[in-house]
Amino acid sequence: MLVVDKSHKILGLGEEQLDKAGAGLTAREVAQQGEVWPAIADLLASRRADIDAFLGPLLARPDLRIVLTGAGTSAFIGECLAPALLRRGLRAEAVPTTDLVSGPRLFLQPAVPTLLVSFGRSGSSPESVAAVALADQLVTDVHHLVITCNADGELYRMAQGRANALALLLPDATHDRGFAMTTSFTSMLLSAALAFGALGADAVAAPSAAAPRLQLAALPLLQALVEQRFGRVVYLGSNALRGLAREAALKLLELTDGQVVALFDSPLGFRHGPKTIVDEGTLGVVMLSNDAHARRYDLDLLRELRNDGRAGRVLALSGIAEPGLGADCVTLDDMADADDLALALPYIVFCQCYALLQSLALGLRPDTPSVSGTVNRVVRGVTIYPYQGENDVSGR
């Protein structure tokens, strides 16, 4: 079921109009997320016994290394999740499959017990499949948790019938048919957060209610941002929200076919050189943390960017209402006490909406935004070479 208003519009546009513009798939997948997330919570609750039986003994091992992996957007799930797992005392690292495949002995430790957590919308990206095979080849004691949206994907099939593997197959609604990962990203992130206990089931209701409200309430602001035609957009977030900022930047790059330059950083890191990109054609978006300590740094950078007067506009996304944030702020209702992982879900919906509307304004077709056809929904053209050890000279 879709999250739409009574006029059957999504972001102010009729579904027929969106379909004709080549945006229907992406628009529906962005809009549906508030309804999909409770279904994810129900699914995880129904699999709780299996998850605990698999993860419980592993997480009890003090020497366990958790490697969160995926390619592109799927890799950024790990970047969002890793800080929360570290906070729980777990040894967790986000390592993209694209790094694991090109440098297996740099990122896989043969003697260290490892849980490889693989995220994949299709589950058939060449690097994702190769990363599992390399972990099996190189790590003596390895286990696999696969979180995917596709029952026909290779990752899901590879996990079947293996004592050292568990696969969580998400509902078909999460398997985005549009080019850009939207529902799949948030659903896999939420699934992993619930599986590892980084979020409790009671944390799902607030973002699920906030997302559809946000799409309606923020529509005038989103339309105004699109009309300003920013050539550069910078997304900033601390800790878990830094990974989210990276995903927001990629979404804008993808859906605008690279016509809008999008960057990401942490608020503290941005001052160390990247801030030089800011000019009058730049939109800055600061994703404010609900963590009191991190938020101080976020607010400092927000004020600094506004006081500099160089950016075309500086917007804040916040779960906490406070007067000092000014008019250029999107505040989410009932999210003041939310963990940043829960806050991330409606935050990214706002960013997805902006990317979608900007894509349409540029005359692109968001469901298939690559005009040249050189960038594809499932990556093509990757040759996977067999790994023959550190003394491999086959490529010389």
Backbone torsions as a table, in degrees:
resi	resn	phi	psi	omega
1	MET	NA	142.5	-177.4
2	LEU	-94.8	151.9	172.1
3	VAL	-91.4	102.4	-178.9
4	VAL	-134.9	162.9	177.4
5	ASP	-85.7	-177.5	-172.7
6	LYS	-68.1	-18.6	178.1
7	SER	-89.6	7.1	-178.8
8	HIS	57.6	46.5	176.9
9	LYS	-116.0	152.6	174.5
10	ILE	-122.0	120.8	-176.8
11	LEU	53.7	39.8	175.9
12	GLY	78.9	3.1	-177.0
13	LEU	-116.5	136.9	178.1
14	GLY	-68.0	150.8	-177.6
15	GLU	-63.4	-37.8	177.9
16	GLU	-63.6	-41.1	178.1
17	GLN	-62.9	-42.1	179.2
18	LEU	-64.7	-41.1	179.0
19	ASP	-62.2	-43.6	179.8
20	LYS	-64.1	-30.9	-179.5
21	ALA	-85.3	2.9	-179.1
22	GLY	71.4	31.8	-177.1
23	ALA	-126.5	1.6	-172.9
24	GLY	-61.8	-43.5	-179.3
25	LEU	-62.5	-51.3	-176.9
26	THR	-64.0	-42.4	-179.1
27	ALA	-62.1	-44.5	-179.9
28	ARG	-66.1	-38.2	-178.2
29	GLU	-70.9	-33.3	173.1
30	VAL	-68.2	-44.6	-172.9
31	ALA	-70.0	-28.8	-171.4
32	GLN	-80.1	-8.0	-165.8
33	GLN	-61.9	-38.0	179.4
34	GLY	-61.4	-26.0	177.7
35	GLU	-89.5	-25.6	-179.6
36	VAL	-75.5	-37.0	-174.0
37	TRP	-59.7	-41.9	175.4
38	PRO	-61.8	-33.1	176.8
39	ALA	-66.0	-34.5	175.7
40	ILE	-64.4	-43.5	178.8
41	ALA	-61.6	-40.9	178.7
42	ASP	-64.9	-41.7	179.1
43	LEU	-61.3	-47.0	-179.5
44	LEU	-63.7	-36.3	177.3
45	ALA	-64.3	-38.6	-180.0
46	SER	-70.3	-24.4	179.5
47	ARG	-100.5	8.8	-172.2
48	ARG	-56.9	-42.9	-178.1
49	ALA	-62.9	-43.9	179.0
50	ASP	-64.6	-42.0	-179.1
51	ILE	-64.0	-46.5	-179.0
52	ASP	-65.6	-37.7	179.2
53	ALA	-64.7	-33.8	-179.5
54	PHE	-82.9	-50.5	-174.5
55	LEU	-79.6	-33.6	-174.3
56	GLY	-50.4	-57.0	-179.6
57	PRO	-62.5	-33.1	-179.4
58	LEU	-70.5	-46.7	-177.4
59	LEU	-69.2	-18.2	177.2
60	ALA	-77.7	-11.1	-178.3
61	ARG	-85.4	119.4	-177.2
62	PRO	-67.2	-18.7	-178.0
63	ASP	-95.8	5.0	-177.3
64	LEU	-71.4	135.1	173.2
65	ARG	-109.1	127.7	178.1
66	ILE	-104.1	121.0	178.0
67	VAL	-111.1	116.1	-179.4
68	LEU	-95.9	120.6	-169.6
69	THR	-139.3	159.2	179.3
70	GLY	170.0	176.3	179.9
71	ALA	-115.1	137.7	178.1
72	GLY	63.4	-128.8	179.4
73	THR	-53.9	-39.2	-179.4
74	SER	-63.5	-29.7	176.3
75	ALA	-70.2	-32.5	-176.9
76	PHE	-71.9	-20.4	172.6
77	ILE	-57.9	-46.7	179.0
78	GLY	-62.0	-37.5	179.0
79	GLU	-65.4	-34.0	176.5
80	CYS	-72.0	-38.7	-171.6
81	LEU	-82.5	-32.7	-172.8
82	ALA	-54.8	-44.8	180.0
83	PRO	-58.9	-36.9	-179.7
84	ALA	-68.1	-35.7	178.4
85	LEU	-72.4	-37.4	175.9
86	LEU	-62.0	-39.2	178.7
87	ARG	-61.6	-29.2	178.6
88	ARG	-84.2	5.1	177.1
89	GLY	86.4	12.5	179.8
90	LEU	-94.5	151.2	176.7
91	ARG	-90.2	99.1	-173.6
92	ALA	-126.4	137.8	179.0
93	GLU	-137.5	141.0	174.0
94	ALA	-97.7	115.5	-179.8
95	VAL	-130.0	114.1	-179.0
96	PRO	-60.9	149.2	175.3
97	THR	-61.0	-29.9	-179.4
98	THR	-66.3	-22.6	172.5
99	ASP	-87.0	-41.6	-179.7
100	LEU	-58.9	-39.7	-175.7
101	VAL	-73.1	-38.5	-178.1
102	SER	-82.5	-21.9	-179.4
103	GLY	-139.9	62.0	-172.7
104	PRO	-58.5	-38.6	-178.5
105	ARG	-81.5	-7.3	174.0
106	LEU	-83.8	-28.9	-171.5
107	PHE	-118.6	-10.4	175.5
108	LEU	-112.0	131.1	-177.2
109	GLN	-109.1	105.6	-170.8
110	PRO	-56.0	-35.6	-174.4
111	ALA	-91.5	-1.2	-176.0
112	VAL	-102.3	121.7	176.4
113	PRO	-54.8	130.7	-170.0
114	THR	-133.5	135.7	168.2
115	LEU	-107.6	112.4	177.3
116	LEU	-92.2	116.9	179.7
117	VAL	-102.6	110.1	-174.8
118	SER	-103.8	124.1	176.8
119	PHE	-106.1	135.0	177.6
120	GLY	-160.7	124.3	175.9
121	ARG	-62.4	-59.1	178.5
122	SER	-83.0	-28.4	-175.8
123	GLY	70.2	15.9	-177.8
124	SER	-126.6	9.7	176.1
125	SER	-61.8	135.0	-175.5
126	PRO	-54.6	-40.4	-177.8
127	GLU	-68.3	-34.6	-179.1
128	SER	-65.8	-43.3	178.6
129	VAL	-66.5	-41.9	-178.9
130	ALA	-66.8	-35.2	-179.7
131	ALA	-63.1	-40.8	176.8
132	VAL	-62.1	-45.5	-179.2
133	ALA	-63.6	-39.3	179.0
134	LEU	-67.0	-40.3	177.4
135	ALA	-61.9	-41.7	177.0
136	ASP	-63.1	-36.4	-177.2
137	GLN	-73.3	-38.7	-168.3
138	LEU	-103.7	-28.2	-173.6
139	VAL	-99.6	125.1	-175.5
140	THR	-64.6	-42.6	-177.0
141	ASP	-121.5	93.0	-174.2
142	VAL	-126.8	141.6	174.9
143	HIS	-129.0	156.8	-175.8
144	HIS	-128.1	129.7	167.1
145	LEU	-113.9	118.2	-179.4
146	VAL	-107.1	127.4	174.5
147	ILE	-121.3	114.4	-172.1
148	THR	-144.8	164.3	-177.6
149	CYS	-109.2	3.0	-170.2
150	ASN	-130.6	112.8	179.4
151	ALA	-66.8	-22.4	-179.0
152	ASP	-94.2	2.3	-178.4
153	GLY	-76.4	156.1	-177.8
154	GLU	-67.0	-35.1	178.8
155	LEU	-60.9	-45.4	-179.1
156	TYR	-64.0	-43.1	-179.9
157	ARG	-65.6	-38.8	-178.3
158	MET	-64.4	-27.3	-176.2
159	ALA	-82.4	-12.1	-174.9
160	GLN	-75.0	136.9	174.8
161	GLY	73.7	15.9	-179.8
162	ARG	-110.3	129.3	-179.4
163	ALA	-67.9	-23.9	-177.6
164	ASN	-97.9	19.8	-176.9
165	ALA	-141.4	147.7	172.6
166	LEU	-136.0	132.4	177.8
167	ALA	-113.3	132.8	172.8
168	LEU	-108.4	107.7	179.6
169	LEU	-94.0	119.7	-176.9
170	LEU	-85.4	161.4	-178.1
171	PRO	-57.5	153.9	-175.7
172	ASP	-59.3	-28.4	179.3
173	ALA	-60.8	-21.9	-179.6
174	THR	-81.7	-12.3	-176.5
175	HIS	-85.2	81.4	-175.4
176	ASP	-51.6	131.3	175.0
177	ARG	-92.2	-20.3	175.1
178	GLY	-71.4	169.0	-178.8
179	PHE	-61.7	-47.8	-172.1
180	ALA	-85.3	141.0	174.9
181	MET	-77.7	120.9	179.2
182	THR	-127.9	-77.5	176.5
183	THR	-59.1	-37.8	-178.4
184	SER	-62.7	-40.8	179.6
185	PHE	-61.8	-55.6	-175.9
186	THR	-65.9	-34.4	-177.8
187	SER	-71.5	-40.1	177.3
188	MET	-69.2	-38.1	176.2
189	LEU	-62.4	-46.7	179.8
190	LEU	-63.9	-42.2	180.0
191	SER	-59.3	-45.9	-179.7
192	ALA	-66.5	-41.0	179.1
193	ALA	-61.4	-39.8	178.2
194	LEU	-71.2	-41.4	-177.9
195	ALA	-61.8	-41.2	-177.5
196	PHE	-89.0	-1.2	-180.0
197	GLY	77.2	14.1	176.8
198	ALA	-71.2	-26.1	170.3
199	LEU	-129.5	145.0	174.1
200	GLY	-92.1	161.8	-179.2
201	ALA	-58.1	-28.5	-179.2
202	ASP	-73.4	-6.7	-179.6
203	ALA	-86.7	-4.4	-172.6
204	VAL	-85.3	-30.3	-173.5
205	ALA	-61.4	-45.0	-174.8
206	ALA	-63.8	-51.1	178.4
207	PRO	-65.5	-31.4	179.2
208	SER	-65.0	-35.3	176.3
209	ALA	-79.2	-33.9	-175.9
210	ALA	-70.0	-36.3	-173.7
211	ALA	-60.8	-52.1	179.5
212	PRO	-67.7	-33.5	176.4
213	ARG	-63.2	-40.4	-178.7
214	LEU	-62.0	-42.4	-177.8
215	GLN	-61.8	-33.4	178.3
216	LEU	-81.9	-48.3	-174.3
217	ALA	-68.3	-34.7	-175.4
218	ALA	-90.0	-0.3	-175.7
219	LEU	-57.4	-45.9	178.3
220	PRO	-59.3	-40.5	178.1
221	LEU	-64.5	-45.5	-179.9
222	LEU	-59.1	-43.4	179.5
223	GLN	-64.5	-38.0	178.4
224	ALA	-65.9	-40.2	178.4
225	LEU	-62.8	-42.7	179.6
226	VAL	-63.4	-41.0	-178.9
227	GLU	-64.4	-25.1	179.5
228	GLN	-76.1	-13.5	174.1
229	ARG	51.7	55.3	177.0
230	PHE	-65.0	136.1	177.3
231	GLY	-89.1	-16.9	-179.7
232	ARG	-135.8	137.9	176.5
233	VAL	-134.2	131.3	179.9
234	VAL	-118.7	123.5	176.2
235	TYR	-103.9	132.2	-175.9
236	LEU	-128.6	134.2	177.8
237	GLY	-158.1	151.5	-178.5
238	SER	-98.5	142.7	171.9
239	ASN	56.7	-119.1	180.0
240	ALA	-59.1	-31.8	-177.9
241	LEU	-77.6	-11.3	172.7
242	ARG	-69.8	-42.5	175.2
243	GLY	-61.8	-36.0	178.1
244	LEU	-67.8	-39.3	176.7
245	ALA	-60.6	-36.8	178.4
246	ARG	-65.4	-41.6	177.6
247	GLU	-66.2	-40.2	178.5
248	ALA	-60.9	-41.9	179.1
249	ALA	-64.7	-43.2	178.9
250	LEU	-62.9	-40.4	-179.0
251	LYS	-60.5	-41.4	-180.0
252	LEU	-68.9	-41.3	176.5
253	LEU	-59.7	-46.7	-177.9
254	GLU	-63.0	-51.8	-171.6
255	LEU	-75.3	-19.3	174.5
256	THR	-99.6	9.1	178.6
257	ASP	54.7	35.8	177.6
258	GLY	77.4	4.9	-179.1
259	GLN	-74.3	-24.0	173.7
260	VAL	-108.8	124.5	178.8
261	VAL	-77.6	123.0	-178.0
262	ALA	-124.3	132.1	179.5
263	LEU	-125.7	168.8	176.2
264	PHE	-143.4	158.4	173.4
265	ASP	-171.8	177.5	169.4
266	SER	-89.5	154.5	177.5
267	PRO	-56.5	-40.9	178.9
268	LEU	-70.9	-39.2	-178.1
269	GLY	-70.7	-25.6	-173.3
270	PHE	-63.0	-31.0	-179.3
271	ARG	-68.2	-22.4	-171.8
272	HIS	-86.4	53.8	176.2
273	GLY	111.8	-54.0	-176.6
274	PRO	-57.7	-23.4	-178.5
275	LYS	-61.1	-16.6	-179.3
276	THR	-64.9	-16.2	-179.5
277	ILE	-73.4	-16.8	-173.5
278	VAL	-69.5	126.8	172.3
279	ASP	-144.8	-171.0	-175.0
280	GLU	-68.1	-14.9	177.6
281	GLY	-97.9	17.7	-175.6
282	THR	-107.7	133.7	169.5
283	LEU	-102.4	125.9	173.5
284	GLY	-104.5	133.7	178.3
285	VAL	-124.3	112.6	-179.5
286	VAL	-101.6	116.8	178.8
287	MET	-88.9	100.0	-173.2
288	LEU	-73.8	133.4	177.8
289	SER	-78.0	150.8	171.6
290	ASN	-86.3	-11.0	175.8
291	ASP	-71.4	123.5	-171.6
292	ALA	-58.5	-39.1	-177.7
293	HIS	-69.7	-50.8	-179.4
294	ALA	-63.3	-35.4	-176.0
295	ARG	-61.9	-32.4	178.7
296	ARG	-58.9	-43.2	179.9
297	TYR	-69.5	-39.1	177.5
298	ASP	-59.7	-46.3	-178.0
299	LEU	-66.0	-36.2	177.6
300	ASP	-59.8	-45.2	-178.0
301	LEU	-70.0	-37.7	176.7
302	LEU	-58.1	-49.1	179.9
303	ARG	-63.4	-40.0	-178.7
304	GLU	-62.7	-46.0	180.0
305	LEU	-62.6	-40.0	179.0
306	ARG	-70.0	-40.1	-179.4
307	ASN	-70.2	-31.1	178.0
308	ASP	-59.5	-35.4	179.4
309	GLY	70.5	14.9	-178.2
310	ARG	-91.0	-35.8	-177.0
311	ALA	-72.7	149.5	175.7
312	GLY	-64.3	-35.4	179.3
313	ARG	-164.1	145.3	178.3
314	VAL	-128.9	116.2	-174.7
315	LEU	-109.1	144.1	174.2
316	ALA	-113.7	139.5	167.9
317	LEU	-109.0	130.0	-172.8
318	SER	-143.9	144.1	172.0
319	GLY	-94.2	-9.3	-177.6
320	ILE	-120.0	127.4	177.9
321	ALA	-82.3	129.7	173.8
322	GLU	-153.2	141.0	-171.8
323	PRO	-57.5	-34.4	-173.8
324	GLY	-67.9	-8.6	-177.9
325	LEU	-76.4	-16.7	176.2
326	GLY	75.9	-174.7	-175.9
327	ALA	-74.7	-30.2	-179.9
328	ASP	-83.3	65.3	-178.9
329	CYS	-146.5	135.1	172.2
330	VAL	-105.1	111.6	-179.8
331	THR	-105.7	129.4	-178.3
332	LEU	-87.7	134.1	177.7
333	ASP	-72.3	142.3	172.1
334	ASP	60.9	28.2	-179.8
335	MET	-121.0	12.4	-175.1
336	ALA	-65.0	-27.8	-178.6
337	ASP	-104.1	8.5	-174.4
338	ALA	-75.5	146.5	170.2
339	ASP	-66.2	152.7	-178.4
340	ASP	-60.7	-29.8	177.2
341	LEU	-64.7	-39.2	176.4
342	ALA	-70.5	-38.8	178.4
343	LEU	-62.1	-32.5	-178.4
344	ALA	-59.9	-31.3	-174.2
345	LEU	-64.7	-55.9	176.4
346	PRO	-70.2	-29.1	176.2
347	TYR	-56.0	-48.5	-175.7
348	ILE	-70.9	-27.6	175.6
349	VAL	-61.3	-43.1	176.5
350	PHE	-57.4	-45.8	-177.8
351	CYS	-67.0	-37.7	176.1
352	GLN	-62.9	-42.7	179.3
353	CYS	-61.0	-44.6	179.2
354	TYR	-62.0	-44.2	-179.4
355	ALA	-62.7	-40.5	179.3
356	LEU	-63.7	-48.7	-179.2
357	LEU	-66.5	-36.2	177.9
358	GLN	-66.5	-37.7	177.2
359	SER	-60.5	-46.9	179.1
360	LEU	-62.7	-39.9	-179.3
361	ALA	-64.5	-26.5	179.0
362	LEU	-86.0	0.6	179.3
363	GLY	80.1	17.9	179.6
364	LEU	-91.3	170.1	176.8
365	ARG	-110.4	98.3	-170.8
366	PRO	-56.3	-28.0	178.5
367	ASP	-68.6	-26.5	178.0
368	THR	-142.4	71.7	-168.3
369	PRO	-76.4	-18.1	-176.6
370	SER	-76.3	104.7	-177.4
371	VAL	-63.7	-38.9	-178.9
372	SER	-75.3	-19.6	-176.7
373	GLY	76.3	10.7	-177.1
374	THR	-87.4	-9.2	175.8
375	VAL	-117.8	129.0	-170.8
376	ASN	-120.3	159.8	-179.5
377	ARG	-59.7	-48.1	171.1
378	VAL	-110.0	124.3	-171.7
379	VAL	-57.4	136.5	177.2
380	ARG	-120.7	166.5	172.6
381	GLY	83.6	8.9	-179.8
382	VAL	-90.7	123.1	173.5
383	THR	-96.3	124.4	177.8
384	ILE	-97.5	121.4	-178.7
385	TYR	-98.5	140.1	178.1
386	PRO	-64.3	140.0	179.5
387	TYR	-94.3	122.7	-174.6
388	GLN	-112.4	16.3	175.9
389	GLY	102.5	176.1	-174.6
390	GLU	-65.8	-20.0	-178.5
391	ASN	-97.3	15.2	-179.9
392	ASP	-63.7	120.4	179.5
393	VAL	-118.8	13.5	-174.6
394	SER	-62.7	-28.0	-177.3
395	GLY	-88.4	-0.7	-176.7
396	ARG	-84.6	NA	NA
